[in-house]
Amino acid sequence: MKRIGQNCNDSITEMYKIWFERTLPPVYASLLNGVAVAVGAASETPETPFAALEDAQAIIAGGRIRYNATLMDLAPHLRVISRTGIGLDNVSIPDATVRGIAVCNAPDAPTISTAEHTIALMFAVARQLKWSDRALRRGGKIDFFNQYNGLELRGARLGVIGLGRIGSRVAKLAMALEMTVMAFDPFISVEQAREIGVELAPTLEEMLPGVDVLSLHMPLTPKTRGTMNAKRLAQMKSGAILINAARGGLVDEAALLDALKRGHLRGAGLDVFASEPPAPDNPLLNRDDVIVTPHIASATGAGKDRLWRAAIIQALQALQGERPAHLVNPEIWLLENK
């Protein structure tokens, strides 16, 4: 196995090479000064998209590429993969671990922006902003006062699946709106939920019928894929709203479309899709009761700044023999630093 921090005590005669999935914004180039150089996105071509990986010791990974054994083997000197985000569903941790490659993520960076975007989607659906905007632009004589059917959120009940960093913040923002909040998270105790100020549901099935808005905040894993399937969507309260700013694979899109067509659900707010970007003919895109955004919940100026800095700093730490704050496979560090 490669040593994560090899040569960390030697003088640096050649700077580290870090491969960036996305072009590195110039403002962050100073983080590399005297230590590393950026390679990758800016110099690659469509014919040779991964040519520079051969010499790379680190990868700053986005969410668009699958980092598996095949890709890792293109980078024989690779020591660390650092994600500009919290999700790791596109990184094969076992493949990295067996190759002695550290994997890091940035779990704190997207919290605030993603939580705020979740609330924005909730308001947009509840207040029928897409329908109102389209109808006004089309023109014609419309009795907006009588046809508009906006939902006042004060007093409504929000259900949160996943009470981690983002889910907890969404819950707090909702409570500030005077909504009541119920959550389902098998990894959270009743006491922890009580500290946040939410009621913890014993099962998902017991929570679904009682909430006016349901918001998803769990990772995409084999166990969570398709959590919101036809059966569970049918268990939701008639007229409820579904919000997903986590991962598209958590929702069965065909089942969601059917629930909307039948009028069982009031609407949906989606920042993510099973396939991204979604096909232009995806029927969810053109519905007045569905608000969509292109997986940009965390991508505010402040959010991107935290994501870039956390990913770059942790990659440099790993290369120089310092344990990163958010090391996903710590067994690598234990083996290499005995």
C-alpha positions as CSV (number, residue, x, y, z in Angstrom):
1,M,0.0,0.0,0.0
2,K,1.1,3.6,-0.6
3,R,2.0,5.5,2.5
4,I,-0.4,8.4,3.0
5,G,2.2,10.8,4.5
6,Q,5.3,9.4,2.8
7,N,8.2,11.9,2.6
8,C,6.3,14.2,5.0
9,N,9.6,14.8,6.9
10,D,11.7,15.3,3.8
11,S,12.3,18.6,2.1
12,I,9.9,19.0,-0.8
13,T,11.8,18.8,-4.0
14,E,8.8,18.4,-6.2
15,M,5.4,19.8,-5.5
16,Y,2.4,17.5,-5.1
17,K,0.0,17.2,-8.0
18,I,-3.7,17.5,-7.2
19,W,-6.3,16.6,-9.8
20,F,-9.5,18.7,-9.7
21,E,-12.7,17.3,-11.1
22,R,-14.0,20.9,-11.5
23,T,-11.7,23.8,-12.6
24,L,-10.1,25.3,-9.5
25,P,-11.4,28.9,-9.0
26,P,-8.4,31.3,-9.0
27,V,-9.3,32.6,-5.6
28,Y,-8.3,29.3,-4.0
29,A,-5.0,28.8,-5.9
30,S,-3.2,30.5,-3.0
31,L,-4.0,27.5,-0.8
32,L,-1.6,25.4,-2.9
33,N,1.3,27.9,-3.0
34,G,4.6,26.3,-2.5
35,V,3.0,22.9,-1.7
36,A,1.0,21.6,-4.7
37,V,0.0,22.4,-8.3
38,A,-3.5,21.9,-9.8
39,V,-3.9,19.5,-12.7
40,G,-7.0,18.1,-14.3
41,A,-10.2,19.8,-15.5
42,A,-8.5,22.8,-17.2
43,S,-6.0,20.8,-19.2
44,E,-8.0,17.6,-20.0
45,T,-9.7,17.0,-23.4
46,P,-12.8,15.0,-24.1
47,E,-10.6,12.4,-25.7
48,T,-8.3,12.1,-22.7
49,P,-10.5,13.2,-19.7
50,F,-8.2,11.5,-17.1
51,A,-4.8,11.8,-18.6
52,A,-3.4,13.9,-15.8
53,L,-4.4,11.4,-13.1
54,E,-1.3,9.3,-13.9
55,D,0.8,11.7,-11.9
56,A,-1.7,12.9,-9.3
57,Q,-1.3,12.2,-5.6
58,A,-4.6,13.7,-4.6
59,I,-8.1,14.2,-6.1
60,I,-10.5,17.0,-5.2
61,A,-13.7,15.2,-6.1
62,G,-17.1,16.6,-7.0
63,G,-20.3,14.5,-7.4
64,R,-20.4,13.9,-11.1
65,I,-17.8,11.2,-11.5
66,R,-17.8,7.6,-10.1
67,Y,-14.6,7.1,-8.1
68,N,-14.2,3.3,-8.2
69,A,-11.4,0.8,-8.7
70,T,-11.2,1.4,-12.5
71,L,-10.6,5.2,-12.0
72,M,-8.3,4.8,-9.0
73,D,-6.1,2.5,-11.0
74,L,-5.5,5.3,-13.4
75,A,-3.7,7.1,-10.6
76,P,-0.9,4.8,-9.3
77,H,0.4,7.6,-7.0
78,L,-2.9,8.5,-5.5
79,R,-3.0,9.0,-1.7
80,V,-6.2,10.9,-1.0
81,I,-9.6,11.6,-2.4
82,S,-11.2,14.7,-0.8
83,R,-14.9,15.5,-1.6
84,T,-16.2,19.0,-2.0
85,G,-19.3,17.9,-0.1
86,I,-20.8,15.5,2.4
87,G,-22.1,12.8,0.1
88,L,-19.9,9.7,-0.6
89,D,-22.3,7.7,-2.8
90,N,-20.0,8.3,-5.8
91,V,-16.8,7.2,-4.0
92,S,-16.1,3.5,-3.4
93,I,-14.7,3.5,0.1
94,P,-13.7,-0.2,-0.1
95,D,-11.8,0.3,-3.4
96,A,-10.0,3.2,-1.9
97,T,-9.2,1.5,1.4
98,V,-7.7,-1.6,-0.2
99,R,-5.4,0.7,-2.2
100,G,-4.3,2.6,0.9
101,I,-6.1,5.8,-0.3
102,A,-7.6,8.1,2.3
103,V,-11.0,9.5,1.7
104,C,-12.2,12.8,3.2
105,N,-15.4,14.8,3.0
106,A,-16.7,18.2,4.1
107,P,-19.8,17.4,6.2
108,D,-20.1,20.9,7.8
109,A,-19.6,22.9,4.7
110,P,-23.1,22.5,3.0
111,T,-25.2,22.6,6.1
112,I,-26.5,26.2,6.2
113,S,-27.0,26.7,2.4
114,T,-28.7,23.3,1.9
115,A,-31.0,23.9,4.9
116,E,-32.0,27.3,3.6
117,H,-32.6,25.9,0.1
118,T,-34.8,23.3,1.6
119,I,-37.0,25.9,3.2
120,A,-37.0,27.9,0.0
121,L,-38.3,24.9,-1.9
122,M,-40.9,24.3,0.8
123,F,-42.2,27.9,0.5
124,A,-42.1,27.8,-3.3
125,V,-44.4,24.7,-3.4
126,A,-46.6,25.8,-0.6
127,R,-47.2,29.2,-2.2
128,Q,-47.6,27.8,-5.7
129,L,-44.9,30.1,-7.1
130,K,-44.4,28.2,-10.3
131,W,-48.1,28.2,-11.2
132,S,-48.5,31.9,-10.3
133,D,-45.4,32.9,-12.3
134,R,-46.5,30.9,-15.4
135,A,-50.1,32.0,-15.3
136,L,-49.1,35.7,-15.0
137,R,-46.7,35.4,-17.9
138,R,-49.2,33.7,-20.1
139,G,-51.6,36.6,-19.6
140,G,-55.4,36.4,-20.0
141,K,-58.2,37.1,-17.6
142,I,-57.6,34.9,-14.5
143,D,-59.3,35.3,-11.1
144,F,-56.1,34.8,-9.2
145,F,-57.6,35.5,-5.8
146,N,-60.1,32.6,-6.1
147,Q,-57.9,30.2,-8.1
148,Y,-54.8,30.6,-6.0
149,N,-54.6,28.0,-3.2
150,G,-51.5,28.8,-1.2
151,L,-50.7,27.0,2.0
152,E,-49.8,28.9,5.2
153,L,-47.0,27.1,6.9
154,R,-47.5,28.4,10.4
155,G,-49.0,25.6,12.4
156,A,-48.3,23.0,9.7
157,R,-46.3,19.9,10.6
158,L,-43.0,19.1,9.0
159,G,-41.6,15.6,8.9
160,V,-37.9,15.2,8.6
161,I,-36.2,11.9,7.6
162,G,-32.6,12.1,8.8
163,L,-31.8,14.4,11.8
164,G,-28.2,15.0,11.0
165,R,-26.5,18.3,10.5
166,I,-28.8,19.5,7.6
167,G,-32.0,17.9,8.9
168,S,-31.5,19.4,12.4
169,R,-31.0,22.8,10.9
170,V,-34.1,22.5,8.7
171,A,-36.0,21.5,11.8
172,K,-34.9,24.6,13.7
173,L,-35.7,26.9,10.8
174,A,-39.2,25.3,10.5
175,M,-39.8,25.8,14.2
176,A,-38.8,29.5,13.8
177,L,-41.7,29.6,11.3
178,E,-44.0,28.2,14.1
179,M,-44.3,24.8,12.4
180,T,-44.3,21.7,14.5
181,V,-41.6,19.1,13.6
182,M,-41.5,15.4,13.8
183,A,-38.5,13.3,12.7
184,F,-37.6,9.8,11.9
185,D,-33.9,8.8,12.3
186,P,-33.0,5.3,13.6
187,F,-29.6,6.6,14.7
188,I,-31.0,9.4,16.9
189,S,-32.2,8.9,20.5
190,V,-35.4,10.4,21.9
191,E,-33.2,12.5,24.2
192,Q,-31.2,13.9,21.3
193,A,-34.4,14.7,19.4
194,R,-35.8,16.4,22.5
195,E,-32.7,18.6,22.7
196,I,-33.3,19.8,19.2
197,G,-37.0,20.4,20.0
198,V,-38.6,17.8,17.8
199,E,-40.8,14.7,18.3
200,L,-39.1,11.5,17.3
201,A,-41.3,9.0,15.4
202,P,-40.7,5.3,16.2
203,T,-41.2,4.3,12.6
204,L,-41.4,6.0,9.2
205,E,-44.8,4.5,8.6
206,E,-46.1,6.1,11.8
207,M,-44.8,9.5,10.8
208,L,-45.9,9.8,7.2
209,P,-49.7,10.1,7.6
210,G,-49.4,13.0,10.0
211,V,-47.1,15.5,8.2
212,D,-48.1,18.3,5.9
213,V,-44.5,18.6,4.5
214,L,-41.9,15.8,4.3
215,S,-38.3,16.6,3.8
216,L,-35.5,14.1,3.1
217,H,-32.1,14.4,4.6
218,M,-30.4,11.0,4.6
219,P,-27.5,9.6,2.5
220,L,-28.0,7.4,-0.5
221,T,-27.1,3.9,0.3
222,P,-28.4,0.5,-0.8
223,K,-30.7,0.5,2.2
224,T,-32.1,4.0,1.6
225,R,-32.4,3.9,-2.2
226,G,-36.1,4.2,-3.2
227,T,-37.2,5.0,0.4
228,M,-40.1,7.0,-0.9
229,N,-41.6,4.4,-3.1
230,A,-45.3,4.0,-4.2
231,K,-46.3,2.4,-0.9
232,R,-44.8,5.1,1.3
233,L,-46.0,8.0,-0.9
234,A,-49.5,6.5,-0.6
235,Q,-49.0,6.6,3.2
236,M,-48.4,10.3,3.1
237,K,-51.3,12.6,4.1
238,S,-53.5,13.7,1.2
239,G,-52.4,17.2,0.0
240,A,-48.9,16.9,1.6
241,I,-45.7,18.2,0.0
242,L,-42.5,16.3,-0.6
243,I,-39.1,18.1,-0.5
244,N,-35.9,16.4,-1.6
245,A,-32.6,18.3,-1.4
246,A,-30.5,15.1,-0.5
247,R,-30.1,12.5,-3.3
248,G,-32.4,11.8,-6.2
249,G,-32.2,8.0,-5.7
250,L,-34.1,8.3,-2.5
251,V,-37.4,8.8,-4.4
252,D,-39.1,6.6,-7.0
253,E,-39.8,9.3,-9.6
254,A,-42.4,7.3,-11.5
255,A,-44.3,6.7,-8.2
256,L,-44.0,10.4,-7.3
257,L,-45.4,11.4,-10.7
258,D,-48.3,9.1,-10.2
259,A,-49.1,10.5,-6.8
260,L,-49.0,14.1,-8.2
261,K,-51.2,13.2,-11.2
262,R,-53.8,11.6,-8.9
263,G,-53.8,14.7,-6.7
264,H,-52.7,12.7,-3.7
265,L,-49.8,15.1,-3.1
266,R,-50.0,18.8,-3.3
267,G,-46.6,19.2,-4.9
268,A,-42.9,18.5,-4.7
269,G,-39.7,20.5,-4.5
270,L,-36.7,18.7,-6.0
271,D,-33.1,19.8,-6.1
272,V,-31.9,16.3,-7.0
273,F,-32.9,13.6,-9.5
274,A,-32.1,9.9,-10.0
275,S,-30.2,10.9,-13.2
276,E,-28.5,14.3,-13.3
277,P,-29.1,16.4,-15.2
278,P,-32.6,15.0,-15.7
279,A,-33.7,14.4,-19.3
280,P,-35.5,17.4,-20.8
281,D,-38.6,15.2,-21.3
282,N,-38.7,14.2,-17.7
283,P,-42.4,14.8,-17.0
284,L,-41.7,16.2,-13.5
285,L,-39.9,19.2,-15.0
286,N,-43.0,20.8,-16.6
287,R,-45.6,20.4,-13.9
288,D,-46.9,23.5,-12.2
289,D,-46.9,21.7,-8.9
290,V,-43.2,20.7,-9.0
291,I,-40.4,23.2,-8.3
292,V,-37.0,22.0,-9.6
293,T,-33.4,23.2,-9.2
294,P,-30.2,21.7,-10.6
295,H,-28.6,20.2,-7.5
296,I,-27.4,23.6,-6.3
297,A,-28.7,23.6,-2.7
298,S,-25.2,24.0,-1.2
299,A,-23.8,26.2,-4.0
300,T,-24.2,29.6,-2.5
301,G,-21.1,31.8,-2.4
302,A,-20.5,31.1,1.2
303,G,-21.3,27.4,0.8
304,K,-18.9,26.9,-2.1
305,D,-16.2,28.7,-0.2
306,R,-16.5,26.3,2.7
307,L,-16.6,23.3,0.4
308,W,-13.5,24.3,-1.6
309,R,-11.5,25.2,1.5
310,A,-12.4,22.1,3.5
311,A,-11.6,19.8,0.6
312,I,-8.3,21.4,-0.4
313,I,-7.0,21.8,3.2
314,Q,-7.8,18.2,4.0
315,A,-6.1,16.9,0.9
316,L,-2.9,18.8,1.8
317,Q,-3.1,17.6,5.4
318,A,-3.2,14.0,4.2
319,L,-0.4,14.5,1.8
320,Q,1.8,16.0,4.4
321,G,1.2,13.4,7.1
322,E,-1.4,15.2,9.1
323,R,-4.7,13.4,9.8
324,P,-7.6,15.3,8.2
325,A,-10.5,16.3,10.4
326,H,-13.1,14.3,8.4
327,L,-11.3,11.1,7.4
328,V,-13.9,8.6,6.3
329,N,-11.7,5.5,6.4
330,P,-9.6,5.9,9.5
331,E,-8.3,2.4,9.3
332,I,-6.0,3.6,6.6
333,W,-4.4,6.1,8.9
334,L,-4.0,3.5,11.7
335,L,-2.2,1.1,9.4
336,E,0.1,3.6,7.8
337,N,1.1,5.4,11.0
338,K,1.9,2.6,13.3
